[in-house]
């Protein structure tokens, strides 16, 4: 598999995924940050549900999440964001990029 998948292929893989973390009323608490870090380390490509306030609030939380994790935004539709952070040595059994789709 190539080291750099096109955005279109990342979105296709992400389409089948369920959100693994929900950011709710408390925003990006330490527990939520830890869970996002763990999910990115394990899966590389994850969906995050942003169940906070209005569009501006979701934008702010998403921007903070991207900056604090070093991930990149692949796609956002409504309150669901698909984010990617590659691992140096991903686990083929857990990585959403390496598992058969």
C-alpha positions as CSV (number, residue, x, y, z in Angstrom):
1,X,0.0,0.0,0.0
2,X,1.3,3.4,-0.8
3,X,2.5,5.7,2.0
4,X,0.2,8.5,0.9
5,X,-3.4,7.7,0.1
6,X,-5.4,10.2,-1.9
7,X,-8.0,12.1,0.0
8,X,-10.7,10.5,-2.0
9,X,-9.6,7.0,-0.8
10,X,-9.3,8.2,2.8
11,X,-12.9,9.5,2.6
12,X,-14.0,6.1,1.1
13,X,-12.4,4.3,4.0
14,X,-13.9,6.7,6.5
15,X,-17.4,6.4,5.1
16,X,-17.6,2.9,6.6
17,X,-16.3,4.0,10.0
18,X,-18.4,4.8,13.1
19,X,-17.4,7.7,15.4
20,X,-15.0,6.4,18.0
21,X,-15.1,9.5,20.2
22,X,-17.8,12.0,21.0
23,X,-16.9,15.5,22.1
24,X,-19.9,16.7,24.1
25,X,-20.8,19.5,26.5
26,X,-17.5,19.4,28.4
27,X,-15.6,20.1,25.2
28,X,-12.0,18.7,24.9
29,X,-11.5,17.5,28.5
30,X,-8.4,15.6,29.4
31,X,-10.2,12.3,29.2
32,X,-11.5,13.1,25.7
33,X,-8.0,14.1,24.6
34,X,-6.5,10.9,25.9
35,X,-9.2,8.8,24.1
36,X,-8.6,10.7,20.8
37,X,-4.8,10.2,21.2
38,X,-5.3,6.5,21.9
39,X,-7.7,6.1,18.9
40,X,-5.3,7.9,16.5
41,X,-2.4,5.8,17.7
42,X,-4.3,2.6,17.2
43,X,-6.4,3.4,14.1
44,X,-4.7,6.4,12.4
45,X,-7.9,7.4,10.6
46,X,-10.9,8.0,12.9
47,X,-14.3,9.7,13.0
48,X,-15.1,12.1,15.8
49,X,-18.6,13.3,16.6
50,X,-18.8,17.0,17.7
51,X,-21.9,17.3,19.9
52,X,-21.2,20.8,21.1
53,X,-23.3,23.9,20.6
54,X,-23.6,25.6,17.2
55,X,-21.5,25.6,14.1
56,X,-19.0,28.2,15.4
57,X,-18.5,26.2,18.6
58,X,-17.9,23.0,16.6
59,X,-15.5,24.8,14.4
60,X,-13.5,26.1,17.4
61,X,-13.4,22.6,19.1
62,X,-12.4,20.9,15.9
63,X,-9.6,23.5,15.3
64,X,-8.3,23.0,18.8
65,X,-8.5,19.2,18.4
66,X,-6.5,19.3,15.2
67,X,-3.9,21.6,16.6
68,X,-3.5,19.7,19.9
69,X,-3.2,16.2,18.3
70,X,-1.2,17.0,15.2
71,X,-3.8,15.3,13.1
72,X,-5.1,16.6,9.8
73,X,-8.8,17.0,8.8
74,X,-9.7,14.8,5.9
75,X,-13.4,15.6,5.8
76,X,-16.2,17.2,7.9
77,X,-19.9,16.7,7.3
78,X,-22.1,18.4,9.8
79,X,-21.0,17.4,13.3
80,X,-18.8,14.4,12.2
81,X,-15.1,15.0,11.4
82,X,-12.8,12.4,9.8
83,X,-9.3,13.0,11.0
84,X,-5.9,11.4,10.2
85,X,-2.6,11.1,12.0
86,X,-0.2,8.5,10.6
87,X,1.8,6.3,13.0
88,X,5.5,5.5,12.5
89,X,4.8,1.8,13.0
90,X,1.0,1.1,12.7
91,X,-0.5,-2.2,13.9
92,X,-1.9,-3.9,10.8
93,X,-4.7,-5.4,12.9
94,X,-5.9,-2.0,14.2
95,X,-5.0,0.5,11.5
96,X,-8.0,1.6,9.4
97,X,-5.5,2.3,6.6
98,X,-3.9,-1.1,6.5
99,X,-6.8,-3.4,7.2
100,X,-8.7,-4.8,4.2
101,X,-11.7,-2.7,3.3
